Amino acid sequence: MNYRNRSRQSGFTLVEIAIVLVIIGLLLGGVLKGQEMIENSKIKSIVNDMKAVQAAYNGYIDRYKAIPGDETIATMAARGWAGAVGGNGNGVLLITAAQTFTNGGEQGPFWRAMRASGLLQGDPTAAANATGLPRHAGGGLMGVSSDVAGIYGQNGTSVCVAGLTTKQAAGIDSLVDGALPATQIGNNTGSVRGETNAANPSAPITAVPGAAAYNEQAVTTWTVCMRI
């Protein structure tokens, strides 16, 4: 038996090891690239969810000449719509900042009107509490608010999303309001505003949020609101 030949055939050559390392590197790179693509797609889907509410809101006003959520139970029932909640019909949508993710105020009637009209998907008979709220592509709650004191310093009605990662919040801000400055601070300007908080969902505030960089190493979640 030739022991010299056996010793020469055992083990891997440097070339073989190098090839294996290259293959492993390519696989890891592909996995990371795939994860980044999935995350970017999720961010775009969240923005689309918010813009869908924006479009539906304006479409409702154009079709019915009324604010969704403000119309009375009788008005919605006369259209043959299912559900048992309505607004006060005073021409003003009232949903406080604190009610954004509780489905309080006239938000229950808001989602009933949107869903029953076919402008948004969902059950118009859903409960007028947090379980009746829709969820965005990231899995967190969506809500609307029209506090008389404003939402994050902006008057009017806003659509808000909770439970976002820092990367998702920054991505939404960039997609809607444009590229962030070098400081990565963009949460307190533009039509998209938000703040980070350990609570999830964290209700928005009425004042302009404090300037905070989108630090992707932070573990707390974000609430972001876009003016409709």
C-alpha positions as CSV (number, residue, x, y, z in Angstrom):
1,M,0.0,0.0,0.0
2,N,1.3,3.4,-1.0
3,Y,1.0,5.6,2.2
4,R,2.7,8.5,0.4
5,N,-0.2,8.7,-2.1
6,R,-2.8,8.5,0.7
7,S,-1.2,11.4,2.5
8,R,-1.2,13.5,-0.6
9,Q,-4.9,12.9,-1.2
10,S,-6.1,13.9,2.3
11,G,-7.3,17.4,3.2
12,F,-8.1,20.4,1.0
13,T,-5.9,22.6,-1.0
14,L,-5.7,26.3,-0.6
15,V,-7.5,26.8,-3.9
16,E,-10.4,24.6,-2.8
17,I,-10.7,26.4,0.6
18,A,-10.7,29.7,-1.2
19,I,-13.5,28.6,-3.5
20,V,-15.6,27.4,-0.6
21,L,-15.1,30.8,1.2
22,V,-16.1,32.6,-2.0
23,I,-19.3,30.5,-2.3
24,I,-20.1,31.1,1.4
25,G,-19.6,34.9,0.9
26,L,-21.9,34.9,-2.1
27,L,-24.6,33.0,-0.2
28,L,-24.4,35.4,2.8
29,G,-24.4,38.4,0.5
30,G,-27.5,37.0,-1.3
31,V,-29.3,36.5,2.0
32,L,-28.5,40.0,3.2
33,K,-29.5,41.5,-0.1
34,G,-32.8,39.5,0.0
35,Q,-33.5,40.7,3.5
36,E,-32.9,44.3,2.4
37,M,-35.2,43.9,-0.5
38,I,-37.9,42.5,1.7
39,E,-37.6,45.4,4.1
40,N,-37.7,48.0,1.4
41,S,-40.8,46.4,-0.1
42,K,-42.4,46.4,3.3
43,I,-41.7,50.1,3.7
44,K,-43.2,50.9,0.3
45,S,-46.3,48.9,1.3
46,I,-46.7,50.8,4.5
47,V,-46.5,54.1,2.6
48,N,-49.1,52.7,0.1
49,D,-51.4,51.8,3.0
50,M,-51.2,55.4,4.3
51,K,-51.8,56.9,0.9
52,A,-54.7,54.5,0.3
53,V,-56.4,56.1,3.3
54,Q,-55.5,59.5,2.1
55,A,-57.0,58.8,-1.4
56,A,-60.1,57.2,0.1
57,Y,-60.7,60.1,2.4
58,N,-60.6,62.6,-0.5
59,G,-62.6,60.3,-2.7
60,Y,-65.3,60.1,0.0
61,I,-65.6,63.8,0.2
62,D,-65.8,64.1,-3.5
63,R,-68.5,61.4,-3.8
64,Y,-70.7,62.2,-0.8
65,K,-69.9,65.9,-0.2
66,A,-69.4,65.0,3.5
67,I,-66.6,64.1,5.9
68,P,-66.3,60.3,6.5
69,G,-67.0,59.5,10.1
70,D,-69.0,62.7,10.8
71,E,-72.2,61.5,9.2
72,T,-75.0,60.3,11.6
73,I,-76.1,56.7,12.0
74,A,-79.3,57.5,10.2
75,T,-77.5,58.9,7.2
76,M,-75.4,55.8,6.8
77,A,-78.3,53.5,7.4
78,A,-80.3,55.2,4.7
79,R,-77.6,54.2,2.2
80,G,-78.1,50.6,3.3
81,W,-74.8,50.3,5.1
82,A,-74.2,47.8,7.8
83,G,-72.8,48.9,11.1
84,A,-74.2,50.7,14.2
85,V,-71.9,53.7,14.8
86,G,-72.1,57.2,13.4
87,G,-70.9,60.8,14.0
88,N,-72.8,63.9,15.1
89,G,-73.2,65.4,11.7
90,N,-71.7,68.8,12.7
91,G,-69.4,69.0,9.7
92,V,-66.2,68.4,11.8
93,L,-64.4,65.1,12.3
94,L,-63.3,64.9,15.9
95,I,-60.8,62.2,16.9
96,T,-58.3,63.3,19.5
97,A,-54.6,62.4,19.5
98,A,-55.2,60.0,22.4
99,Q,-57.9,58.2,20.5
100,T,-55.8,57.5,17.4
101,F,-55.1,53.9,18.3
102,T,-58.2,53.2,20.5
103,N,-60.7,53.8,17.7
104,G,-62.4,56.3,19.9
105,G,-64.3,59.5,19.0
106,E,-65.6,59.6,15.4
107,Q,-63.0,57.1,14.2
108,G,-65.3,54.1,14.5
109,P,-67.8,55.8,12.1
110,F,-64.9,56.8,9.9
111,W,-63.8,53.2,9.2
112,R,-67.5,52.2,8.9
113,A,-68.0,54.8,6.2
114,M,-64.8,54.0,4.4
115,R,-65.4,50.3,4.3
116,A,-69.1,50.4,3.6
117,S,-68.6,52.7,0.7
118,G,-66.1,50.3,-0.8
119,L,-63.3,52.9,-0.8
120,L,-61.3,50.8,1.7
121,Q,-61.4,47.0,2.4
122,G,-62.6,45.7,5.7
123,D,-65.7,44.9,7.8
124,P,-67.9,48.0,8.3
125,T,-69.5,46.3,11.3
126,A,-66.1,46.0,13.1
127,A,-66.0,47.0,16.8
128,A,-65.4,50.6,17.5
129,N,-62.3,49.8,19.6
130,A,-58.7,48.9,18.9
131,T,-59.7,45.5,17.4
132,G,-61.6,47.3,14.7
133,L,-58.6,49.2,13.4
134,P,-56.8,48.1,10.3
135,R,-53.1,47.0,10.4
136,H,-50.4,48.2,8.0
137,A,-48.0,46.1,6.1
138,G,-45.5,46.1,9.0
139,G,-48.1,44.5,11.3
140,G,-48.8,47.5,13.6
141,L,-52.0,49.4,14.0
142,M,-53.2,52.1,11.7
143,G,-55.4,55.0,12.9
144,V,-56.6,58.5,12.0
145,S,-56.7,61.6,14.1
146,S,-58.1,65.1,13.7
147,D,-57.5,66.7,17.1
148,V,-58.5,70.4,17.2
149,A,-55.0,71.1,18.6
150,G,-53.4,69.4,15.7
151,I,-51.3,66.3,15.3
152,Y,-47.5,66.7,15.6
153,G,-48.0,70.4,15.0
154,Q,-50.1,70.0,11.9
155,N,-53.8,70.9,11.6
156,G,-56.4,68.8,9.8
157,T,-56.7,65.0,9.6
158,S,-53.7,62.7,9.7
159,V,-53.3,59.0,9.1
160,C,-50.9,57.3,11.6
161,V,-49.1,54.0,11.9
162,A,-47.6,52.5,15.0
163,G,-45.1,49.8,15.9
164,L,-42.5,50.8,13.2
165,T,-38.8,50.0,13.4
166,T,-36.4,52.9,13.1
167,K,-35.5,51.8,9.6
168,Q,-39.2,51.7,8.6
169,A,-39.9,55.2,10.0
170,A,-36.9,56.7,8.2
171,G,-37.9,55.0,5.0
172,I,-41.4,56.3,5.1
173,D,-40.1,59.8,5.9
174,S,-37.7,59.6,2.9
175,L,-40.3,58.2,0.5
176,V,-42.9,60.9,1.3
177,D,-40.8,64.0,2.2
178,G,-37.6,63.3,0.3
179,A,-34.0,62.5,1.3
180,L,-33.0,63.1,5.0
181,P,-30.2,65.5,5.9
182,A,-26.8,64.3,7.1
183,T,-28.0,64.5,10.7
184,Q,-30.7,61.9,9.9
185,I,-33.2,64.2,11.6
186,G,-36.5,64.6,9.7
187,N,-39.1,63.5,12.1
188,N,-40.3,67.0,13.0
189,T,-40.6,68.6,9.6
190,G,-42.6,68.0,6.4
191,S,-45.9,66.2,6.0
192,V,-44.6,63.0,7.7
193,R,-43.8,63.4,11.4
194,G,-43.3,61.0,14.2
195,E,-41.5,60.1,17.4
196,T,-40.0,57.1,19.1
197,N,-41.3,55.5,22.3
198,A,-41.1,52.3,24.1
199,A,-44.8,51.9,24.1
200,N,-46.5,50.2,21.2
201,P,-48.9,51.5,20.0
202,S,-47.8,55.0,21.1
203,A,-50.4,57.7,20.5
204,P,-49.2,60.8,18.7
205,I,-49.1,64.1,20.5
206,T,-50.5,67.5,19.4
207,A,-47.2,69.4,19.6
208,V,-44.4,69.3,17.1
209,P,-42.2,66.3,18.1
210,G,-38.7,66.9,19.4
211,A,-35.9,66.5,16.9
212,A,-34.6,62.9,16.9
213,A,-32.2,61.2,14.6
214,Y,-33.3,57.9,13.0
215,N,-30.7,55.8,14.8
216,E,-31.1,52.3,13.5
217,Q,-29.4,50.8,16.5
218,A,-32.2,52.0,18.8
219,V,-34.6,49.3,19.9
220,T,-37.7,51.4,20.6
221,T,-40.6,51.6,18.1
222,W,-41.9,54.6,16.2
223,T,-45.3,56.2,15.5
224,V,-45.5,58.1,12.3
225,C,-48.3,60.3,11.0
226,M,-48.9,61.8,7.6
227,R,-51.2,64.6,7.0
228,I,-54.1,63.7,4.7
